């Protein structure tokens, strides 16, 4: 009896012990079920994990495990930290947690990260940037040299190696006549200089080098041929004269649009960078600053492309991104917002596996070289209502050629693509004219009165350039049924209007002598694809 009593007591005690722990043993051997919470309070809560201590950033080596929404930012942020310029103060993140909060703002839906990704993968179907090439240098044609009779503006344009010298700046003013010198050069005298009656006094004289003959272009004492087919002379002057730029009509974007080409005139107007010739002119200053007198055509063409793309990046990428950054970082310091913007640019390229980011060692070096220039651009653009192109030029020259090349490599991942050459045979393009309907590429379309007839490729049915045997002139016609006789009798073919005419009796399309008939100013500017307008 005692044994049964002791056994029962043991069973009751075990049962009570299990109840005290908040679980019960099921008869069929299942796992114990936890006691349900009372009034929403768990009677047996799991122990909270120990908090991970925040790591203060004393040196850049302290930046570790910066993972935000599955993306590891550690390498990019660490690299930026190592070159952070002293003029921007201390690195703007005090700890790893603080750094994560700063970068975390980037990832908000529709925020900085989404905008940068969209800009990086977007390829506009409205606009492209022109290609630049150098003219061929002719050595055989330059065997003979001559002296110019006078120093006209055209001759002065040929010789920046002379006029850029402080000792010869006076050549740019007054009337100068030149003759061969005994040394093989040219002696030029200022003939509008008043001299007294003293026979020992003479007109002021400056000696310059003679110029080679038999050249399509002379520049800095060198002889150059014509621009390659499908290219035309650049609109730049000075050291940029040997550079040729692509003719828009020969590309898949036929409408001339500043430093680029567009599909239509309205597309050109919608592009922020439209008609910004100052971009390429600024590139000239940069090229001369980096290379000095005698800079090669290759260097000039490359520098044009690089500066244009960095400026285009500032116009069309940074200006849009910083609007978002300014709104997202109201509660952060300026430097923290700039840090987030800068690392986001590089992280997007790394995340999208861009070509330049495929080799981390090279990409890290590119970040170091270009980061300071980008940081300056970001800092300046936060305060701009309009992009200051002069400031961009100065910043590029201050940071140096390596920074420009690095910034170009990054910018071209976001910038508009280079223009591709079109398959259609184009004879000439109208780059400037009062009637915007006529701008674009023209091709040959049969003949009229023994000479070729031409039509605008994108509107063949309503445009024509043809020769008139009766009036002995070329004329540009357009069919317009929007008013007048075209409105009433266009169905009968009476809507053709003569807009421009030239008496130039050329075998093919003319480029000179234009006058307006019914068309508005300015006069047509025709650029041949084979001659480049030369």
C-alpha positions as CSV (number, residue, x, y, z in Angstrom):
1,X,0.0,0.0,0.0
2,X,2.8,2.3,0.8
3,X,4.4,1.6,-2.5
4,X,1.3,2.6,-4.4
5,X,1.0,5.8,-2.4
6,X,4.6,6.7,-3.1
7,X,4.2,6.0,-6.8
8,X,1.0,8.2,-7.0
9,X,2.8,11.0,-5.2
10,X,5.7,10.9,-7.7
11,X,3.4,11.0,-10.7
12,X,1.5,14.0,-9.2
13,X,4.8,15.8,-8.5
14,X,6.0,15.3,-12.0
15,X,2.8,16.5,-13.5
16,X,2.9,19.6,-11.3
17,X,6.5,20.3,-12.3
18,X,5.6,20.2,-16.0
19,X,2.6,22.5,-15.5
20,X,4.9,25.0,-13.8
21,X,7.1,25.1,-16.9
22,X,4.0,26.0,-19.0
23,X,3.7,22.7,-21.0
24,X,1.8,19.4,-20.8
25,X,2.6,15.8,-21.8
26,X,0.2,14.4,-24.3
27,X,-1.0,10.8,-23.9
28,X,0.1,9.8,-27.4
29,X,3.7,10.9,-27.0
30,X,3.5,14.2,-29.1
31,X,5.7,17.1,-28.4
32,X,4.6,19.3,-25.6
33,X,2.5,22.3,-26.5
34,X,3.5,25.7,-25.1
35,X,1.1,27.4,-22.8
36,X,-0.8,30.1,-24.7
37,X,-0.1,33.7,-23.9
38,X,-2.4,35.4,-21.4
39,X,-3.6,38.8,-22.4
40,X,-1.1,38.9,-25.3
41,X,1.9,38.4,-23.0
42,X,4.1,35.3,-23.6
43,X,4.7,33.6,-20.2
44,X,7.9,32.1,-21.5
45,X,9.4,34.6,-24.1
46,X,12.6,33.6,-26.0
47,X,15.7,35.4,-24.9
48,X,16.5,38.5,-27.1
49,X,19.7,38.3,-29.1
50,X,22.6,40.2,-27.8
51,X,22.8,43.6,-29.6
52,X,25.7,43.9,-32.1
53,X,27.9,46.8,-30.9
54,X,28.2,49.7,-33.3
55,X,31.7,50.2,-34.7
56,X,33.0,53.7,-34.7
57,X,34.8,54.7,-37.9
58,X,38.2,56.0,-36.8
59,X,40.0,54.9,-40.0
60,X,38.8,53.7,-43.3
61,X,39.8,50.1,-42.3
62,X,36.9,50.2,-39.8
63,X,34.4,50.1,-42.6
64,X,33.2,46.5,-42.8
65,X,30.1,44.6,-43.5
66,X,28.2,47.5,-45.0
67,X,25.3,45.4,-46.4
68,X,22.1,47.1,-47.2
69,X,19.1,45.2,-48.6
70,X,21.3,42.4,-49.8
71,X,23.9,44.7,-51.5
72,X,27.5,44.9,-50.2
73,X,28.7,48.5,-50.3
74,X,31.8,47.9,-48.3
75,X,34.4,48.1,-51.1
76,X,33.0,51.1,-52.8
77,X,32.5,53.1,-49.5
78,X,36.0,52.1,-48.3
79,X,37.6,53.3,-51.5
80,X,35.8,56.6,-51.4
81,X,36.7,57.0,-47.7
82,X,40.4,56.6,-48.6
83,X,40.4,59.6,-51.0
84,X,37.9,61.8,-49.2
85,X,39.4,65.3,-49.6
86,X,40.3,67.3,-46.5
87,X,38.5,70.4,-47.8
88,X,35.2,68.6,-47.3
89,X,36.0,67.9,-43.7
90,X,36.2,64.5,-41.9
91,X,34.6,61.5,-43.6
92,X,30.9,62.2,-42.9
93,X,30.0,58.9,-41.3
94,X,30.9,58.6,-37.6
95,X,30.2,54.8,-37.3
96,X,29.2,51.9,-39.4
97,X,25.5,52.1,-38.2
98,X,25.5,55.8,-39.1
99,X,27.0,55.0,-42.5
100,X,24.2,52.4,-43.1
101,X,21.6,55.0,-42.3
102,X,23.1,57.5,-44.8
103,X,23.2,55.0,-47.6
104,X,19.9,53.5,-46.6
105,X,18.2,56.7,-47.8
106,X,19.4,55.9,-51.3
107,X,17.3,52.7,-51.4
108,X,13.9,54.3,-50.8
109,X,11.4,53.4,-53.5
110,X,11.6,55.8,-56.4
111,X,14.7,57.4,-54.9
112,X,18.3,57.9,-55.8
113,X,19.1,54.3,-56.5
114,X,16.1,53.7,-58.8
115,X,16.8,56.9,-60.7
116,X,20.5,56.1,-61.2
117,X,19.7,52.6,-62.4
118,X,17.1,53.9,-64.8
119,X,19.6,56.5,-66.2
120,X,22.3,53.8,-66.5
121,X,20.3,51.5,-68.6
122,X,18.4,54.1,-70.6
123,X,19.5,54.6,-74.2
124,X,17.7,57.5,-75.8
125,X,16.1,56.9,-79.2
126,X,16.0,60.6,-79.8
127,X,19.6,61.8,-79.7
128,X,23.2,60.8,-80.1
129,X,26.6,62.4,-79.6
130,X,28.7,63.1,-82.7
131,X,31.9,61.3,-83.5
132,X,35.2,63.1,-83.9
133,X,38.2,62.2,-86.0
134,X,41.4,63.9,-87.0
135,X,42.3,65.0,-90.5
136,X,45.1,63.2,-92.3
137,X,48.4,64.9,-92.1
138,X,50.1,65.3,-95.5
139,X,53.8,65.2,-95.5
140,X,54.6,65.1,-99.3
141,X,52.4,68.1,-100.1
142,X,54.2,70.2,-97.5
143,X,57.6,70.2,-99.3
144,X,57.3,73.8,-100.4
145,X,56.6,76.7,-98.1
146,X,55.4,80.2,-98.8
147,X,54.7,83.4,-96.9
148,X,51.2,84.9,-96.8
149,X,50.8,88.3,-98.5
150,X,48.8,89.7,-95.5
151,X,47.8,88.3,-92.2
152,X,44.1,87.9,-92.7
153,X,41.8,86.4,-90.1
154,X,41.9,83.0,-92.0
155,X,45.7,83.0,-91.9
156,X,45.8,83.9,-88.3
157,X,43.5,81.0,-87.5
158,X,46.2,78.7,-89.1
159,X,48.9,79.8,-86.7
160,X,47.9,79.5,-83.0
161,X,51.5,78.4,-82.3
162,X,52.5,82.0,-83.2
163,X,49.5,84.1,-81.9
164,X,49.4,82.2,-78.5
165,X,52.9,83.5,-77.7
166,X,52.8,86.6,-75.4
167,X,55.6,88.1,-77.5
168,X,53.5,87.9,-80.7
169,X,50.0,88.9,-79.4
170,X,50.3,92.1,-81.4
171,X,49.8,90.1,-84.6
172,X,46.1,90.0,-83.7
173,X,45.7,93.7,-84.1
174,X,46.2,96.0,-87.1
175,X,47.2,95.4,-90.7
176,X,50.3,93.2,-91.3
177,X,52.0,92.6,-94.6
178,X,54.6,89.7,-95.0
179,X,57.5,88.8,-97.2
180,X,60.1,86.1,-97.4
181,X,63.0,86.5,-95.0
182,X,66.6,85.5,-95.6
183,X,66.3,82.9,-92.8
184,X,63.6,81.0,-94.6
185,X,60.7,82.3,-92.6
186,X,58.5,85.3,-93.0
187,X,59.0,88.9,-91.9
188,X,55.6,90.6,-91.2
189,X,55.4,94.4,-90.7
190,X,52.5,96.4,-89.2
191,X,51.7,98.7,-92.1
192,X,49.0,100.8,-90.3
193,X,51.6,101.9,-87.7
194,X,52.4,105.6,-87.9
195,X,56.1,106.2,-88.0
196,X,57.9,109.5,-87.8
197,X,60.2,111.0,-90.5
198,X,63.3,109.5,-89.1
199,X,64.6,107.2,-91.9
200,X,66.1,104.9,-89.3
201,X,62.7,104.0,-88.0
202,X,60.7,101.3,-89.8
203,X,57.3,99.6,-89.4
204,X,57.2,97.2,-86.4
205,X,58.2,93.7,-87.6
206,X,57.5,90.2,-86.3
207,X,59.0,87.1,-87.8
208,X,56.9,84.0,-88.2
209,X,57.3,80.6,-89.8
210,X,56.4,80.1,-93.5
211,X,53.3,78.0,-94.3
212,X,53.3,74.8,-96.4
213,X,51.5,74.9,-99.7
214,X,49.2,72.4,-101.5
215,X,47.1,71.6,-98.4
216,X,43.4,71.5,-97.8
217,X,44.2,73.0,-94.4
218,X,47.3,74.4,-92.8
219,X,47.4,74.4,-89.0
220,X,50.3,75.2,-86.7
221,X,52.7,74.8,-89.6
222,X,51.4,71.4,-90.6
223,X,49.7,70.3,-93.8
224,X,46.4,68.5,-93.6
225,X,44.1,66.9,-96.1
226,X,40.3,67.1,-96.3
227,X,38.0,65.6,-93.7
228,X,37.2,61.9,-94.2
229,X,34.0,61.1,-96.0
230,X,30.9,61.5,-93.9
231,X,32.7,64.0,-91.7
232,X,32.8,67.8,-91.8
233,X,35.1,70.5,-90.3
234,X,34.4,71.2,-86.7
235,X,32.7,74.5,-85.8
236,X,35.6,75.1,-83.3
237,X,38.5,77.4,-83.9
238,X,42.0,77.7,-82.6
239,X,43.8,74.4,-81.8
240,X,40.7,72.4,-82.7
241,X,40.7,73.2,-86.4
242,X,42.3,69.8,-87.5
243,X,39.4,67.9,-85.9
244,X,36.4,66.7,-88.0
245,X,33.0,66.0,-86.7
246,X,30.4,63.5,-88.1
247,X,27.7,64.9,-90.4
248,X,24.4,64.2,-88.8
249,X,22.7,63.4,-92.1
250,X,25.1,60.4,-92.4
251,X,24.0,59.0,-89.1
252,X,20.8,57.3,-87.9
253,X,19.9,60.7,-86.3
254,X,19.8,63.1,-89.3
255,X,19.0,66.5,-87.6
256,X,21.9,68.6,-86.5
257,X,21.6,69.3,-82.8
258,X,24.6,71.2,-81.3
259,X,27.3,68.7,-80.2
260,X,25.0,65.8,-81.2
261,X,22.4,64.7,-83.7
262,X,18.6,64.2,-83.2
263,X,15.8,62.3,-84.9
264,X,13.7,65.5,-85.4
265,X,13.9,69.2,-84.6
266,X,11.4,68.8,-81.8
267,X,13.6,66.0,-80.3
268,X,16.5,68.4,-80.4
269,X,14.6,71.0,-78.5
270,X,13.8,68.5,-75.8
271,X,17.4,67.6,-75.1
272,X,18.9,69.6,-72.3
273,X,22.3,69.7,-74.0
274,X,20.9,71.0,-77.3
275,X,22.9,73.7,-79.1
276,X,25.5,73.9,-76.4
277,X,28.5,74.6,-78.5
278,X,30.2,76.0,-75.4
279,X,30.7,72.4,-74.3
280,X,33.1,71.6,-77.1
281,X,34.7,75.1,-77.0
282,X,35.4,74.4,-73.3
283,X,37.0,71.1,-74.4
284,X,39.4,73.1,-76.5
285,X,40.6,75.0,-73.4
286,X,41.1,71.8,-71.6
287,X,43.1,70.1,-74.4
288,X,45.4,73.1,-74.7
289,X,45.9,73.2,-70.9
290,X,46.8,69.5,-70.7
291,X,49.0,69.4,-73.8
292,X,50.2,72.9,-74.6
293,X,51.0,74.1,-78.1
294,X,51.4,71.5,-80.8
295,X,48.7,69.2,-79.4
296,X,47.9,66.4,-81.8
297,X,44.6,65.9,-83.6
298,X,44.1,62.6,-81.9
299,X,44.5,64.2,-78.5
300,X,42.1,67.0,-79.5
301,X,39.4,64.5,-80.8
302,X,39.7,62.4,-77.6
303,X,39.5,65.4,-75.3
304,X,36.4,66.8,-77.2
305,X,34.7,63.4,-76.6
306,X,35.7,63.2,-73.0
307,X,34.7,66.7,-72.0
308,X,31.4,66.5,-73.9
309,X,30.4,63.4,-72.1
310,X,31.4,64.6,-68.6
311,X,29.5,67.8,-69.3
312,X,26.5,65.8,-70.6
313,X,26.7,63.7,-67.5
314,X,26.4,66.8,-65.4
315,X,23.5,68.2,-67.5
316,X,21.5,65.1,-67.9
317,X,22.3,62.8,-64.9
318,X,23.6,64.7,-61.9
319,X,21.1,67.5,-62.3
320,X,18.2,65.0,-62.1
321,X,19.7,62.9,-59.4
322,X,20.5,65.8,-57.1
323,X,16.9,66.9,-57.1
324,X,16.0,63.6,-55.5
325,X,19.0,63.7,-53.2
326,X,18.1,67.2,-52.0
327,X,14.6,66.0,-51.0
328,X,15.8,62.7,-49.4
329,X,18.5,64.2,-47.3
330,X,16.8,67.1,-45.5
331,X,17.8,65.7,-42.1
332,X,21.4,65.0,-43.1
333,X,24.4,67.2,-43.6
334,X,25.4,68.3,-47.1
335,X,28.5,66.1,-47.0
336,X,26.5,63.1,-46.1
337,X,24.1,63.6,-49.0
338,X,27.1,64.1,-51.3
339,X,28.7,60.9,-50.0
340,X,25.5,58.9,-50.7
341,X,25.2,60.3,-54.2
342,X,28.9,59.6,-55.0
343,X,29.0,56.0,-53.8
344,X,25.7,55.3,-55.4
345,X,27.0,56.3,-58.9
346,X,29.9,53.8,-58.5
347,X,27.7,51.1,-56.8
348,X,25.2,51.2,-59.7
349,X,28.0,50.5,-62.2
350,X,29.3,47.6,-60.1
351,X,25.8,46.2,-59.5
352,X,25.0,46.3,-63.3
353,X,28.3,44.6,-64.1
354,X,29.3,47.4,-66.3
355,X,32.4,46.8,-68.4
356,X,34.5,49.2,-66.5
357,X,33.5,47.6,-63.1
358,X,34.4,44.0,-64.2
359,X,37.9,44.2,-62.9
360,X,37.8,45.5,-59.3
361,X,41.5,46.5,-59.2
362,X,41.1,48.7,-62.3
363,X,37.7,50.0,-61.1
364,X,39.1,50.9,-57.7
365,X,41.9,52.9,-59.4
366,X,39.3,54.7,-61.6
367,X,37.3,55.6,-58.5
368,X,40.4,57.1,-56.9
369,X,41.2,59.2,-60.0
370,X,37.7,60.4,-60.8
371,X,36.1,60.5,-57.4
372,X,37.4,63.9,-56.4
373,X,36.2,65.5,-59.6
374,X,32.7,64.0,-59.3
375,X,32.6,65.1,-55.7
376,X,33.4,68.7,-56.7
377,X,30.7,68.5,-59.4
378,X,28.1,67.1,-57.0
379,X,29.0,69.8,-54.4
380,X,28.8,72.6,-56.9
381,X,25.5,71.4,-58.5
382,X,23.7,71.4,-55.2
383,X,23.8,75.2,-55.3
384,X,23.2,75.7,-59.1
385,X,20.0,76.5,-60.8
386,X,21.7,76.0,-64.1
387,X,24.8,74.0,-64.8
388,X,27.9,76.2,-64.9
389,X,30.0,75.0,-67.8
390,X,32.8,77.4,-67.1
391,X,33.2,76.0,-63.6
392,X,33.2,72.4,-64.9
393,X,36.0,73.3,-67.3
394,X,38.0,74.8,-64.4
395,X,37.4,71.8,-62.2
396,X,38.6,69.4,-64.9
397,X,41.8,71.4,-65.5
398,X,42.4,71.5,-61.7
399,X,42.0,67.8,-61.3
400,X,44.1,66.8,-64.3
401,X,44.0,64.5,-67.3
402,X,43.8,61.3,-65.3
403,X,40.7,62.6,-63.5
404,X,39.1,63.5,-66.8
405,X,39.7,60.1,-68.3
406,X,38.3,58.4,-65.2
407,X,35.2,60.6,-65.2
408,X,34.7,60.0,-68.9
409,X,34.8,56.2,-68.3
410,X,32.1,56.5,-65.7
411,X,30.0,59.1,-67.5
412,X,29.9,57.1,-70.8
413,X,28.0,54.4,-68.9
414,X,25.2,56.9,-68.4
415,X,25.6,59.3,-71.4
416,X,23.9,59.2,-74.8
417,X,25.5,56.7,-77.2
418,X,27.8,57.8,-80.0
419,X,26.1,58.3,-83.4
420,X,26.1,55.3,-85.7
421,X,26.5,55.8,-89.5
422,X,23.4,55.3,-91.6
423,X,23.2,52.8,-94.5
424,X,21.3,55.1,-96.9
425,X,23.5,57.0,-99.3
426,X,23.4,60.7,-98.4
427,X,24.7,63.4,-100.8
428,X,24.4,66.4,-98.5
429,X,22.7,67.6,-95.4
430,X,21.0,71.0,-94.7
431,X,22.3,71.9,-91.3
432,X,20.9,75.4,-91.1
433,X,17.9,77.1,-92.8
434,X,15.0,79.4,-92.0
435,X,12.4,76.7,-92.8
436,X,13.0,74.0,-90.3
437,X,11.1,71.4,-92.4
438,X,14.1,71.2,-94.7
439,X,16.8,70.4,-92.2
440,X,18.2,66.9,-92.5
441,X,19.7,64.5,-95.0
442,X,19.1,64.7,-98.8
443,X,19.8,62.1,-101.4
444,X,19.7,62.0,-105.2
445,X,16.4,61.2,-106.8
446,X,16.8,61.0,-110.6
447,X,17.5,64.2,-112.7
448,X,15.8,67.3,-114.0
449,X,17.0,69.3,-117.0
450,X,20.2,67.4,-117.3
451,X,21.2,67.8,-113.6
452,X,20.6,65.7,-110.5
453,X,17.4,66.2,-108.5
454,X,17.5,65.8,-104.7
455,X,14.9,65.1,-102.0
456,X,14.8,65.2,-98.2
457,X,15.1,61.5,-97.2
458,X,12.5,61.8,-94.4
459,X,10.0,63.7,-96.6
460,X,10.6,62.8,-100.2
461,X,7.1,63.5,-101.4
462,X,7.0,67.1,-100.2
463,X,10.5,68.5,-100.9
464,X,12.8,68.9,-103.9
465,X,16.0,70.7,-104.9
466,X,16.3,70.9,-108.7
467,X,17.8,72.8,-111.6
468,X,15.7,75.1,-113.8
469,X,16.9,75.5,-117.4
470,X,14.6,78.4,-118.0
471,X,15.8,80.5,-115.0
472,X,19.3,79.0,-114.9
473,X,19.1,78.5,-111.2
474,X,18.8,75.9,-108.5
475,X,15.7,76.1,-106.3
476,X,14.5,74.4,-103.1
477,X,10.8,73.7,-103.3
478,X,8.4,72.5,-100.6
479,X,4.8,71.3,-101.0
480,X,2.6,73.1,-98.5
481,X,-1.2,72.5,-98.4
482,X,-1.8,74.4,-95.2
483,X,-2.8,77.8,-96.7
484,X,-3.3,79.7,-99.9
485,X,-3.2,77.9,-103.2
486,X,-2.1,74.7,-101.5
487,X,-5.2,74.8,-99.3
488,X,-7.5,75.3,-102.2
489,X,-5.8,73.4,-105.1
490,X,-3.3,71.1,-103.4
491,X,-5.2,68.2,-104.8
492,X,-4.3,69.4,-108.2
493,X,-0.6,69.7,-107.4
494,X,-0.6,73.5,-107.0
495,X,0.8,73.7,-103.5
496,X,4.5,73.9,-104.4
497,X,6.4,76.9,-103.1
498,X,9.8,78.1,-104.1
499,X,11.6,79.0,-100.9
500,X,15.3,79.6,-101.9
501,X,17.2,80.1,-105.1
502,X,20.8,80.3,-106.2
503,X,22.3,81.1,-109.6
504,X,25.4,79.0,-109.0
505,X,25.8,76.9,-112.1
506,X,27.2,73.8,-110.5
507,X,27.0,70.2,-111.9
508,X,25.5,69.0,-108.6
509,X,23.9,70.5,-105.5
510,X,25.2,74.1,-104.9
511,X,26.4,75.4,-101.5
512,X,26.8,79.1,-102.2
513,X,24.9,82.1,-103.6
514,X,21.5,81.4,-101.9
515,X,18.8,84.1,-101.7
516,X,15.3,83.8,-100.2
517,X,12.2,83.7,-102.4
518,X,9.3,82.7,-100.0
519,X,11.4,81.2,-97.3
520,X,12.5,82.9,-94.1
521,X,16.1,83.6,-93.0
522,X,18.7,82.3,-92.4
523,X,19.9,81.0,-95.8
524,X,20.4,77.3,-96.4
525,X,23.7,75.8,-95.3
526,X,24.4,72.7,-97.4
527,X,27.2,70.4,-96.2
528,X,28.3,67.6,-98.6
529,X,29.0,64.2,-97.1
530,X,32.1,63.7,-99.3
531,X,33.5,67.2,-99.0
532,X,32.3,68.1,-95.5
533,X,31.4,71.5,-96.9
534,X,35.0,72.3,-97.9
